[in-house]
Amino acid sequence: MKLIQSGTNFARYEIGGLTVVALRDGYVDMPSSRLRHQDDRPFGTELPEQVRLVDGRLRLSVNAFLVIEQGRHILIDTGAADAWEPTMGLLLRALAEAGIAREEIGTVAFTHTHLDHVGGLVAADGSDAFPNLEGLFVPQEEVPLFGRQERLARFRRRCAAFGDGFSLSNSITAVQAHGHEVGHTAFEVAGGGETLLIWGDIVHVPSIQFTRPELTWEFDADQAQARSTRRRILDRAARPGVFVAGAHLDFPGIGSVTRAGQAYDFSPV
């Protein structure tokens, strides 16, 4: 996998005959208590020294990823637009910076239905962010959760449910990664003998959860399952020729994972 171009809010990569564009939606600052010990106790002021804070808070990147396959534009997650914090909502600007018109996006698929992943279906002006959208894919366990979001009411009848092993395209396959949310899903992108695992929210705090993958996140729907899934996905990612793309890894959020005893290391591409 090779970085070929980057800007303030985008980074373009090649993997086989595919193009992958990392898109920056912004960031969100969270209290340190969101990070949890293995027994679900929140961290307070006793955070490990390697955890990076900004003004006393955890700063999480919010990223989305576009796969371009034989002219087809497939967007994985959409950011939040104006539905959450004002530090987010840059995705359409990122697309424009990368020279990609939002009208080119024909397919959107979600790793899960939390607001910072689905809110960007609606632009800040209230219009459809992707006016030529033909396919909208939601993990089958989360279709009811998607349907409860009033912001997305216009899309309810358009969403198609999918499950583990679903082929989103010739090169993209869904990989079950439940735990953070009931239907949380990763997408495996294969090209040229290499693989990119777009893994959603497997890791929220990269400065600590690679070295201590047992630590969880307050908003993990099932913390035990999220912990088990993180180990499984990290093991999968640590194989030769595999790269990862994370929604909350520091932008652009693409790199490789290696084993380090019972822990892991992350290296950006």
N, C-alpha and C positions, 0 to 999 in steps of 0.2 A: 504494500500500500504506500502511495507516494503523495505528499503534499505538493500541489502544483501552483496554487495561487491563494492569497489570503488578503483580507482587509480588516477593517475595524470590527465588523459584525458578521463576517463569513470566512470560511476556509474551504477550499475546493481540493478534493483528493481523487486519485485514480486507483481503482482496484479491478484488475483484469480489464475488460472492456467497458466497465461501468464508471460513472462519475458519482461521487458522494459529496454533498455540500453541507457542512456544518453551519447552522444558522443560529445566531445569538438573539434570544428574545429578551435578555437582560439578566437580572439577578433578584434574589429576595434575601433579606436578612432575618434570621430566626434566633430566638433565645437559645442559649446552650442547653437548656433543659429539654429541648426536643431530642437530643441524643440520649440514648438509654443504655444502662448497664444490662447485662444478660438477664437479671431478675426484674427488669422494667423500672428500676430506680432511675430517676432523672439525674443527669450530671448537673452540677452547680458550678461553684468556683474551683472545684478540684479537678478540672479538666486536665488530661495529659498534655504535656508541654508541646507536643507536635501538632496539636489542634490549633489551627489558625483562626483568629477572631478579628473582626473589624469593628472597632468601637464597642467591644464586648459582646458581639453577636456573631453567630455563624453565618457566613455569606455563601449562599448556594447559587451557582450559575444555573440558568434556565436555557436549555438548548433544544433545538429540533434538528432533524436530519432529512435531507432531500436526496433520494436516489434517482438518478437519471439512467434509464435502461432503454436503449434503442429508441430514443426520443420520448419515451414515456416518463413523466415526472410524478414520482411517488413520494409524498411527504409523510414522514413518521413523526407524529405529534405536531402541535401547532402553537405552543406557547400559550400565554394568557390574554394577549391583547390588553384591553383596558379593564379586565374583569377582576384584577387583584391589586397589586402594588404599582405605584407610578414608575418604579424602577424596571418594569417589564413592558412588553408590548412592542419590541423592536423587530419582530420577525419580518413584517412586510418591508421595512427599511432594509433589513439584511438581504432579502431577496433582490431588491432593487440594486443594492450595492454589488451583488454578485452578477448583475445583468440578467436576471430571470424575472419575467413578468408573472404576476400572480395568476394571470389568466392561463398560464401554461400548466398549472397544477391540476391534474385530472384525477388523482387518487390521493386520499388521506386515510391513514390507518393509525390507530391509537394503541400505545402500550397499555394504557389504562385511562380512566375517566376523571382523574383529579383535574381541578380547574386550570392548573398551570400547564396542562397537556392538551386540553380540549377547548379552552376559552377563545383561542385564536381563530376558531372557525368564523367568528363574527368580528369584523374590523371595528376599530374605534368609532367610526362614523355610523355604525349600525348595519352596514352593507355586508353581503357575503364576502368573506375574505378571498375566496377562490370561486369566482363566478362560473367557471366552466367545469366545476367538480362533477365527475361522473360516478366515482366509487367512493363510498365512505364506510370504513370497516371498524367495528367495535368488538372487543372480546365478548364472547357469547355470555359469560357470567355477568357482564357489566352493562348489558343493554338496558336493564331496568334503571341502573344508576344514571346512565346517559339521559334516559327519558325524564328523569326528575329535574333536570337542569333547565329552568325556564328560559334562560338565555339561548338555549339550543333547540327550542321547541320547533322551529321551522325545519330542523333536520331529522326529527324523530322517525318519520316514515321512510327516510332515505338511507338509514344506516343498515348495514348488513352484518350479521353476527359471524364470527369465525372462532375456530378452536385451534388446539395444538396441532402442528403439522400442516396447517392451511398454507397453500401456495398463493402468496399475494401477487407474484409474477414468476417468470421463469427463473429468476435469481434470488427471490426473497421468500423465506419460509418462516412461519410463526413457530416460536418455541415457548412452551408453557413455563412461566416464571412466577407462579402465584405466591402470595404472602403479603407483599406491600399493599396490594389490593386483591380482591377476590378473583379477578380475572387477569391480573398483571401478566404481560406477555412481552417477550423479546422477539426481535426479528433477525434472522441470520441471512446475511447478504453474501452470496458466493460469486467469486469472479477470479479467473486466472489462477486457480489453485490456492487462492487466499480466501479468508472469511472475515467479514465484519459483523460483529454481534452488537446490534443496536439494542441496548438492554434496559432502557427506561430508568427506573429508580432502584436498581440493584444496590447502588451506593449513593448515599446522600452527602456524606462528609469524607471526601477522599483523603484528607490528611490523616485519618485514623482508621477508617473502616477497611482499608486494604491490609493493614498490619494487625487489626483487631476485628475480623469479620463477624465476631459474635455480638458486637454492639449493634443495637437496633435504633429505630426511629419512632418517635411518638406516634406518627400517623401510619405506621405499619398496621394494617388491619388484623393480621395474625403474626405476632412477632416471632413465635417459634418457627412458623413456616417461612417467614421472610429470612430468618437466619439460615435455615436449612437450604433454601433456594439460593441465597447469596454464595454459600460454599459450593453448591453444585455448579452454578453459573461461572464462578471464578475458576473452578477446576476446568470447566469447558473452555474458558477464555485463555487459560495458561498453556494450551496446546500450541505447537509450532504452526505458524502461518495464520494465526487468529488475532484479530484486532477487536477493540471494543469502542463503542460510542455511547456515552452516558449523558442523560438529561441534566445531571447535576455535577458532572465532572467539570473542572475548571475549563472554561471555553478555550479552544474549540471542542474539547471533550473527547478527543479520539486518541487512542494509544494502544499499547500492548501490556499484557499482564504476565508476570512470571511468578513461579513459586519461590518462597523464601522460608523453608521449613514448614511450619504450620500457618504461616502468613503469606502475604502476596506483595509484590511490588508493581507499581504502575509507571510506565514510561510514555510520555506523549510522543506521537509521531512528529 
